[in-house]
């Protein structure tokens, strides 16, 4: 057995026995799905679940800040999942957090800290988070949160009363779904922790950059820079603007959302009966199902999404038809995440291509985000940043979607986790991103030729001369790729030069 000081989070379902008595199979299914939320966020914030007896979840963290962040994100995620259920069937968790001495035995933790966390969660309000004085002292001033001092409380089997604080999110104590009547019949996703939103908005206001960042799903572009998002829903039968999308609704294609968001929609919205509607914005989503009419479903979906995200939303789907009134984000061809020899160079904020000097603080903050994380950027320095989710590709896709939506053209995946996602060309000047479909140095026939093969593995290169080109992919080095492309081009064109290396348009250095 080993003793250590650690942060303990304890969570438990409110009224679990009643929920089981009313519908055992549905309650067990939802408990499994809700525990996945705990697994995602506990792992994202460097924690470990060490016990899941019955309906409880016990986790440990190295940091009080990480534990509180995880708890907030868990409660807000579960709160929005509960919107789709009547108040009597909502599965609410209480959470208690403390720090103290424990004994570790075969991976399980025992001791007073575990007992105190369990008592705190038993005292907390449904959907709420209570923390001990020690946790409050370690977190206060490090997060954009407020706490309500609840004083000392005697707790069972603990000799001294425990001084406790309730976590306040957005100026109010976390409360269960259904507290606002308009939300009771709809499903929504509140995708950002309050702390993350406040911190990022402040940074952006200072930097003046159009920036999307994802703790889960968020667009924190300055209000003056955001396109208007009218609440009026578009017609369901046709595209409503040039390039708009209309057709069969596919949950896996909804932009900006994490994969677990998409899975929620797939599990809850797709099989539901009409009348139903789904609304989204870059912060999250809301839906309504089994409503008396299409108009009611639209209104409730919009209200749920707007209420959850504090931003105007638009209808994405009505029934099983997608009616999103905008083009989907511009995305580069697959694969988005390529293998880089040696795993890629370590991430360095000073080497991010196309970055604006005013955005240095934002780019430097990338390394502080939880894993997995991804950073995308376009030629003009517009940034998409995302973290968390199911596997490495989840934040990769979202960062590219946020950047591509703003830029209107595909962006470069610049970094994943702690590494650059591309090899740096050497001995050349990077002019911008190489877009063969529109590069004016190529004729229409040459563009088609390049596009047909250039999605292959790195190293890749394109050489162009008077009347002909050379294209090569999958070489072992930059030198092999450029020499091969030049050799092919020079078969018919004497004045060849390298136009592109991998994803970059390049020029020879003077």
C-alpha positions as CSV (number, residue, x, y, z in Angstrom):
1,X,0.0,0.0,0.0
2,X,1.2,3.5,-0.8
3,X,0.1,6.8,0.8
4,X,-0.1,10.1,-1.2
5,X,-1.8,13.4,-1.3
6,X,-4.3,13.7,-4.2
7,X,-7.4,15.5,-5.3
8,X,-10.6,13.4,-5.1
9,X,-13.8,13.9,-7.2
10,X,-16.8,12.0,-6.1
11,X,-20.1,12.0,-8.2
12,X,-23.4,10.2,-7.6
13,X,-26.8,10.1,-9.4
14,X,-29.6,11.8,-7.6
15,X,-32.6,9.5,-7.1
16,X,-31.0,6.5,-8.9
17,X,-33.2,3.9,-7.2
18,X,-36.3,5.7,-8.4
19,X,-35.0,6.0,-11.9
20,X,-34.2,2.3,-12.0
21,X,-37.7,1.4,-10.6
22,X,-39.4,3.4,-13.3
23,X,-37.4,2.1,-16.3
24,X,-34.4,-0.1,-15.6
25,X,-33.1,-0.7,-19.1
26,X,-33.3,3.0,-20.1
27,X,-31.6,4.1,-16.9
28,X,-28.8,1.7,-17.2
29,X,-28.2,2.7,-20.9
30,X,-28.1,6.3,-20.0
31,X,-25.8,5.7,-17.0
32,X,-23.3,4.0,-19.4
33,X,-23.5,6.9,-21.8
34,X,-23.1,9.5,-19.0
35,X,-20.2,7.7,-17.5
36,X,-18.4,8.1,-20.9
37,X,-18.7,11.9,-20.4
38,X,-16.9,11.4,-17.1
39,X,-14.2,9.3,-18.8
40,X,-13.7,11.9,-21.5
41,X,-13.3,14.9,-19.3
42,X,-11.4,13.1,-16.5
43,X,-8.9,11.9,-19.0
44,X,-8.8,15.3,-20.8
45,X,-7.8,17.0,-17.5
46,X,-5.1,14.4,-16.6
47,X,-7.2,12.5,-14.1
48,X,-8.0,8.9,-13.5
49,X,-11.3,7.1,-12.6
50,X,-10.5,4.6,-9.9
51,X,-13.9,3.3,-8.9
52,X,-17.4,3.2,-10.4
53,X,-19.4,1.2,-7.9
54,X,-23.1,1.3,-8.5
55,X,-24.1,4.7,-9.8
56,X,-21.0,6.5,-8.3
57,X,-17.9,7.7,-10.0
58,X,-14.7,8.3,-8.1
59,X,-11.7,10.0,-9.8
60,X,-8.4,11.5,-8.7
61,X,-6.5,14.4,-10.1
62,X,-3.0,15.8,-9.6
63,X,-4.4,19.4,-9.6
64,X,-7.4,21.0,-8.0
65,X,-7.7,23.3,-11.0
66,X,-8.0,20.3,-13.3
67,X,-10.5,18.7,-11.1
68,X,-12.8,21.7,-10.9
69,X,-12.5,22.3,-14.7
70,X,-13.4,18.7,-15.3
71,X,-16.4,18.9,-12.9
72,X,-17.7,22.1,-14.6
73,X,-17.5,20.6,-18.1
74,X,-19.0,17.3,-16.9
75,X,-22.0,19.1,-15.3
76,X,-22.6,21.4,-18.2
77,X,-22.4,18.5,-20.7
78,X,-24.8,16.3,-18.6
79,X,-27.1,19.3,-18.0
80,X,-27.6,19.8,-21.8
81,X,-28.1,16.0,-22.3
82,X,-30.9,16.1,-19.8
83,X,-32.8,18.8,-21.7
84,X,-34.3,16.1,-24.0
85,X,-36.0,14.4,-21.0
86,X,-38.9,15.3,-18.7
87,X,-37.7,16.7,-15.4
88,X,-38.8,13.5,-13.6
89,X,-36.5,11.4,-15.9
90,X,-33.4,13.6,-15.9
91,X,-30.3,11.9,-14.6
92,X,-28.6,14.5,-12.4
93,X,-25.2,14.1,-10.6
94,X,-24.0,15.8,-7.5
95,X,-20.2,16.3,-7.4
96,X,-17.9,16.8,-4.4
97,X,-14.2,17.6,-4.6
98,X,-11.5,17.7,-1.8
99,X,-7.8,17.1,-1.4
100,X,-6.2,15.0,1.2
101,X,-4.2,11.9,2.2
102,X,-5.2,8.6,0.7
103,X,-4.0,5.0,0.6
104,X,-3.7,3.3,-2.8
105,X,-4.3,-0.4,-2.9
106,X,-4.5,-2.3,-6.2
107,X,-5.5,0.9,-8.0
108,X,-8.3,1.8,-5.6
109,X,-8.0,4.7,-3.2
110,X,-9.1,4.7,0.4
111,X,-9.0,7.2,3.2
112,X,-10.5,10.4,4.7
113,X,-10.2,12.4,1.4
114,X,-12.4,9.8,-0.3
115,X,-14.9,9.9,2.5
116,X,-15.0,13.7,2.6
117,X,-15.5,14.0,-1.2
118,X,-18.4,11.5,-0.9
119,X,-20.0,13.5,1.9
120,X,-19.6,16.8,-0.1
121,X,-21.3,15.3,-3.1
122,X,-24.2,14.1,-0.9
123,X,-24.7,17.7,0.3
124,X,-24.4,19.3,-3.1
125,X,-27.5,20.5,-5.0
126,X,-28.6,18.2,-7.9
127,X,-26.4,19.2,-10.9
128,X,-24.1,21.2,-8.6
129,X,-20.4,21.1,-7.4
130,X,-19.3,21.6,-3.8
131,X,-15.6,21.8,-2.9
132,X,-13.7,21.9,0.3
133,X,-11.9,25.0,1.7
134,X,-8.5,23.6,0.6
135,X,-9.7,23.1,-3.0
136,X,-11.2,26.6,-3.0
137,X,-7.9,28.1,-1.8
138,X,-6.0,26.4,-4.6
139,X,-8.4,27.3,-7.3
140,X,-9.5,30.9,-6.4
141,X,-7.7,33.4,-8.5
142,X,-6.6,30.8,-11.1
143,X,-10.0,30.4,-12.8
144,X,-12.7,32.9,-13.9
145,X,-15.1,31.5,-11.4
146,X,-17.0,32.6,-8.4
147,X,-17.8,30.5,-5.3
148,X,-20.5,30.8,-2.7
149,X,-19.3,30.3,0.8
150,X,-21.5,27.8,2.5
151,X,-19.7,27.7,5.8
152,X,-18.7,24.7,7.9
153,X,-20.8,21.6,7.7
154,X,-20.7,18.5,10.0
155,X,-20.3,15.4,7.9
156,X,-20.8,11.8,8.9
157,X,-17.7,9.9,10.3
158,X,-15.5,13.0,10.0
159,X,-14.6,14.5,13.4
160,X,-14.2,18.1,12.3
161,X,-16.8,20.1,10.3
162,X,-15.8,20.7,6.6
163,X,-15.9,24.2,5.3
164,X,-17.5,24.1,1.8
165,X,-18.0,26.3,-1.2
166,X,-20.4,25.9,-4.1
167,X,-19.0,26.5,-7.6
168,X,-20.7,29.3,-9.4
169,X,-20.7,29.3,-13.2
170,X,-21.5,32.6,-14.9
171,X,-22.5,34.2,-11.6
172,X,-25.0,31.5,-10.6
173,X,-24.6,28.1,-9.0
174,X,-24.8,25.2,-11.4
175,X,-28.4,24.0,-11.5
176,X,-30.2,21.1,-13.2
177,X,-31.7,21.2,-16.6
178,X,-35.3,22.2,-16.6
179,X,-34.8,25.2,-14.3
180,X,-35.9,27.4,-17.2
181,X,-39.3,26.2,-18.6
182,X,-38.3,26.8,-22.2
183,X,-35.6,24.2,-22.0
184,X,-37.6,21.2,-20.7
185,X,-38.5,19.6,-24.1
186,X,-35.3,20.1,-26.1
187,X,-31.8,18.6,-26.1
188,X,-28.8,21.0,-26.2
189,X,-25.1,21.1,-25.8
190,X,-23.4,23.8,-23.7
191,X,-20.1,23.3,-25.2
192,X,-17.7,25.6,-23.3
193,X,-16.7,26.0,-19.7
194,X,-17.2,29.5,-18.4
195,X,-13.6,29.9,-17.5
196,X,-12.4,28.9,-21.0
197,X,-14.8,31.3,-22.7
198,X,-13.9,34.3,-20.5
199,X,-10.2,33.7,-20.8
200,X,-10.3,33.4,-24.6
201,X,-12.6,36.3,-25.2
202,X,-10.3,38.6,-23.3
203,X,-7.3,37.3,-25.3
204,X,-9.0,37.9,-28.6
205,X,-10.2,41.3,-27.7
206,X,-6.6,42.2,-27.1
207,X,-5.3,40.6,-30.2
208,X,-8.0,41.5,-32.7
209,X,-8.0,38.1,-34.4
210,X,-10.8,36.0,-35.9
211,X,-10.3,32.9,-33.8
212,X,-12.2,29.7,-33.1
213,X,-11.1,27.6,-30.2
214,X,-12.6,24.5,-28.9
215,X,-12.6,23.3,-25.3
216,X,-15.5,21.3,-26.7
217,X,-17.3,23.4,-29.3
218,X,-17.0,27.2,-29.6
219,X,-16.7,30.2,-31.7
220,X,-15.2,33.1,-29.8
221,X,-14.8,35.5,-32.7
222,X,-15.3,39.1,-31.4
223,X,-19.0,40.1,-31.6
224,X,-18.3,42.8,-34.2
225,X,-16.6,40.2,-36.5
226,X,-19.3,37.6,-36.3
227,X,-21.8,37.2,-39.2
228,X,-25.4,37.7,-38.1
229,X,-27.2,34.5,-37.3
230,X,-31.0,35.2,-37.7
231,X,-33.4,33.1,-35.8
232,X,-35.8,32.8,-38.7
233,X,-35.5,29.3,-40.1
234,X,-35.0,28.8,-43.9
235,X,-37.3,26.8,-46.1
236,X,-36.8,23.1,-45.8
237,X,-37.0,22.1,-49.5
238,X,-34.2,24.0,-51.2
239,X,-30.9,25.8,-50.7
240,X,-31.4,29.3,-49.4
241,X,-28.2,31.0,-50.6
242,X,-25.5,30.4,-53.1
243,X,-23.5,27.3,-52.1
244,X,-25.9,26.4,-49.4
245,X,-26.5,22.8,-48.4
246,X,-29.9,21.0,-48.5
247,X,-30.5,17.3,-48.6
248,X,-30.6,14.2,-46.4
249,X,-29.6,14.8,-42.8
250,X,-26.5,12.9,-41.7
251,X,-25.5,13.3,-38.1
252,X,-21.8,12.6,-38.8
253,X,-21.6,15.6,-41.0
254,X,-22.8,18.3,-38.7
255,X,-20.0,20.8,-38.5
256,X,-18.2,22.3,-35.5
257,X,-19.3,19.7,-33.0
258,X,-17.3,17.1,-31.2
259,X,-17.8,13.5,-32.1
260,X,-19.7,12.9,-28.8
261,X,-22.0,15.8,-29.8
262,X,-22.6,14.1,-33.1
263,X,-23.2,10.8,-31.3
264,X,-25.8,12.4,-29.0
265,X,-27.6,13.7,-32.1
266,X,-27.3,10.3,-33.8
267,X,-28.6,8.5,-30.7
268,X,-31.4,10.9,-29.6
269,X,-32.4,13.0,-32.7
270,X,-32.1,10.6,-35.6
271,X,-34.4,7.8,-34.3
272,X,-36.9,10.2,-32.7
273,X,-40.3,10.6,-34.3
274,X,-41.5,13.8,-36.1
275,X,-42.0,16.6,-35.7
276,X,-38.4,17.4,-34.9
277,X,-35.8,20.0,-35.6
278,X,-32.1,20.7,-34.9
279,X,-30.5,24.1,-34.5
280,X,-26.8,24.9,-34.3
281,X,-24.2,27.6,-34.1
282,X,-20.5,27.5,-33.6
283,X,-20.9,27.1,-29.9
284,X,-23.2,24.1,-29.8
285,X,-26.6,22.9,-30.7
286,X,-30.2,22.3,-29.5
287,X,-32.9,20.0,-30.8
288,X,-36.6,19.3,-30.2
289,X,-38.4,16.0,-31.0
290,X,-41.9,14.6,-31.0
291,X,-43.5,18.0,-31.2
292,X,-47.1,18.7,-32.4
293,X,-45.9,20.5,-35.5
294,X,-42.9,21.5,-37.5
295,X,-43.2,25.1,-36.4
296,X,-43.2,24.2,-32.7
297,X,-40.1,21.9,-33.3
298,X,-38.3,24.8,-35.0
299,X,-39.1,27.3,-32.3
300,X,-38.1,24.9,-29.5
301,X,-34.8,23.9,-31.1
302,X,-33.9,27.5,-31.7
303,X,-34.8,28.4,-28.1
304,X,-32.9,25.5,-26.7
305,X,-29.7,26.2,-28.7
306,X,-29.8,30.0,-28.1
307,X,-30.4,29.5,-24.4
308,X,-27.6,27.0,-24.0
309,X,-25.0,29.0,-26.0
310,X,-26.1,32.6,-25.4
311,X,-25.8,33.2,-29.1
312,X,-28.3,33.2,-32.0
313,X,-28.7,29.9,-33.7
314,X,-30.0,28.7,-37.1
315,X,-32.0,25.6,-38.1
316,X,-29.7,22.9,-39.4
317,X,-32.3,20.2,-40.0
318,X,-36.0,19.7,-40.0
319,X,-37.1,16.1,-39.6
320,X,-34.6,14.1,-41.7
321,X,-33.8,16.9,-44.1
322,X,-30.7,19.2,-43.8
323,X,-31.6,22.8,-44.5
324,X,-28.5,24.6,-43.3
325,X,-28.4,28.0,-45.1
326,X,-24.7,28.2,-45.5
327,X,-21.9,26.4,-47.3
328,X,-20.2,23.8,-45.2
329,X,-16.7,24.8,-44.0
330,X,-14.0,24.6,-46.7
331,X,-11.8,21.5,-45.9
332,X,-8.5,20.2,-47.3
333,X,-8.6,16.8,-48.9
334,X,-8.2,13.7,-46.7
335,X,-6.1,12.6,-45.0
336,X,-6.1,15.6,-42.7
337,X,-3.5,14.1,-40.4
338,X,-0.4,12.8,-42.3
339,X,2.4,10.8,-40.9
340,X,5.6,13.0,-40.5
341,X,9.0,11.3,-40.5
342,X,10.3,11.2,-36.9
343,X,6.9,12.2,-35.6
344,X,7.3,15.8,-36.6
345,X,9.3,18.7,-35.2
346,X,8.4,20.0,-31.7
347,X,5.8,22.7,-31.7
348,X,7.4,26.2,-31.6
349,X,5.1,29.3,-31.6
350,X,7.7,31.3,-33.4
351,X,7.7,28.9,-36.4
352,X,4.0,28.8,-37.1
353,X,3.7,29.9,-40.7
354,X,1.5,32.9,-41.7
355,X,1.0,33.8,-38.0
356,X,0.3,37.4,-37.1
357,X,2.5,39.0,-34.5
358,X,-0.6,40.2,-32.7
359,X,-1.7,36.6,-32.2
360,X,1.5,35.4,-30.4
361,X,-0.3,35.0,-27.1
362,X,-3.0,32.9,-28.6
363,X,-0.5,30.7,-30.4
364,X,1.6,30.3,-27.3
365,X,-1.5,29.2,-25.4
366,X,-1.8,26.2,-27.7
367,X,0.7,24.2,-25.7
368,X,-1.3,24.8,-22.5
369,X,-4.5,23.2,-23.8
370,X,-5.5,19.7,-22.8
371,X,-4.7,16.8,-25.1
372,X,-5.6,15.9,-27.8
373,X,-5.3,19.4,-29.4
374,X,-4.9,20.8,-32.9
375,X,-4.1,24.1,-34.5
376,X,-5.1,25.2,-38.1
377,X,-4.2,28.4,-39.9
378,X,-4.6,29.9,-43.3
379,X,-2.5,32.2,-45.4
380,X,-4.0,35.3,-43.8
381,X,-3.3,34.2,-40.3
382,X,-6.9,33.2,-39.4
383,X,-6.6,30.5,-36.7
384,X,-8.7,27.5,-35.7
385,X,-7.8,25.9,-32.4
386,X,-9.5,22.9,-30.9
387,X,-8.9,20.4,-28.1
388,X,-10.6,17.5,-26.4
389,X,-12.8,14.9,-28.0
390,X,-12.7,11.3,-29.1
391,X,-9.2,10.6,-30.5
392,X,-6.7,12.8,-32.3
393,X,-8.8,13.3,-35.4
394,X,-11.7,14.9,-33.4
395,X,-9.9,18.2,-32.7
396,X,-8.1,18.0,-36.0
397,X,-11.4,18.1,-37.9
398,X,-12.9,20.9,-35.7
399,X,-9.8,23.1,-36.0
400,X,-9.9,22.8,-39.8
401,X,-13.7,23.5,-39.8
402,X,-13.4,26.6,-37.7
403,X,-10.6,28.0,-39.8
404,X,-12.1,26.9,-43.1
405,X,-15.5,28.4,-42.3
406,X,-14.0,31.8,-41.6
407,X,-11.4,31.8,-44.4
408,X,-13.7,30.3,-47.1
409,X,-10.8,28.2,-48.3
410,X,-9.1,25.1,-46.8
411,X,-6.6,25.8,-44.1
412,X,-3.3,24.2,-43.1
413,X,-3.2,21.7,-40.2
414,X,-0.3,23.3,-38.4
415,X,0.1,21.3,-35.2
416,X,-1.3,18.3,-33.4
417,X,-0.6,17.9,-29.7
418,X,3.1,18.8,-29.2
419,X,4.3,18.5,-32.8
420,X,4.1,20.3,-36.1
421,X,1.8,18.3,-38.4
422,X,4.0,18.9,-41.5
423,X,7.7,18.8,-42.4
424,X,9.2,22.2,-43.1
425,X,10.6,22.7,-46.6
426,X,14.2,23.9,-46.5
427,X,16.1,26.3,-48.7
428,X,13.0,27.9,-50.2
429,X,10.7,30.8,-49.4
430,X,7.1,29.8,-48.4
431,X,4.7,32.1,-50.3
432,X,1.5,30.6,-49.1
433,X,-0.6,27.4,-49.2
434,X,-0.6,25.5,-52.5
435,X,-4.1,25.2,-53.9
436,X,-3.8,23.4,-57.2
437,X,-7.5,23.9,-58.1
438,X,-6.9,27.6,-58.4
439,X,-3.2,28.2,-58.8
440,X,-2.8,30.6,-61.8
441,X,0.7,29.2,-62.7
442,X,-1.1,26.0,-63.9
443,X,-3.4,25.6,-66.9
444,X,-6.8,24.0,-66.4
445,X,-5.5,20.7,-67.7
446,X,-2.5,20.9,-65.4
447,X,-4.7,21.6,-62.4
448,X,-6.7,18.5,-63.1
449,X,-3.5,16.5,-63.4
450,X,-2.1,17.8,-60.2
451,X,-5.3,17.4,-58.2
452,X,-5.6,13.8,-59.4
453,X,-2.4,12.7,-57.7
454,X,-1.2,15.4,-55.3
455,X,-3.2,14.1,-52.3
456,X,-0.7,11.3,-52.0
457,X,1.9,11.0,-49.1
458,X,4.7,13.5,-48.4
459,X,7.3,14.3,-49.6
460,X,5.5,15.8,-52.6
461,X,6.5,18.4,-55.2
462,X,5.3,20.2,-58.3
463,X,7.6,21.7,-60.9
464,X,6.3,24.0,-63.7
465,X,7.9,25.1,-66.9
466,X,6.8,26.6,-70.3
467,X,4.0,24.2,-71.3
468,X,4.6,21.3,-69.0
469,X,4.8,20.3,-65.4
470,X,6.3,17.5,-63.2
471,X,4.5,16.0,-60.2
472,X,5.8,13.5,-57.7
473,X,4.5,12.2,-54.4
474,X,5.6,9.8,-51.6
475,X,9.3,10.4,-51.8
476,X,11.7,9.9,-48.9
477,X,13.0,13.4,-48.7
478,X,12.5,16.9,-50.0
479,X,15.5,16.5,-52.3
480,X,14.1,13.3,-53.8
481,X,10.7,14.9,-54.4
482,X,12.0,18.1,-56.0
483,X,14.6,16.3,-58.2
484,X,12.0,13.9,-59.4
485,X,9.5,16.6,-60.2
486,X,12.1,18.7,-62.0
487,X,13.3,15.7,-64.0
488,X,9.8,15.0,-65.2
489,X,9.1,18.6,-66.1
490,X,12.4,19.0,-68.0
491,X,11.6,16.2,-70.4
492,X,9.6,18.8,-72.5
493,X,10.2,22.1,-70.8
494,X,13.7,23.6,-70.4
495,X,12.9,26.4,-67.9
496,X,11.4,24.4,-65.0
497,X,11.1,25.7,-61.4
498,X,9.7,24.2,-58.2
499,X,6.2,25.6,-57.7
500,X,5.1,23.6,-54.6
501,X,6.5,21.4,-51.9
502,X,4.0,19.4,-49.9
503,X,1.2,21.8,-48.9
504,X,3.2,25.0,-49.6
505,X,3.6,27.2,-52.6
506,X,7.3,28.1,-52.7
507,X,9.9,30.2,-54.4
508,X,13.6,29.9,-54.6
509,X,15.5,32.0,-52.2
510,X,17.5,34.9,-53.8
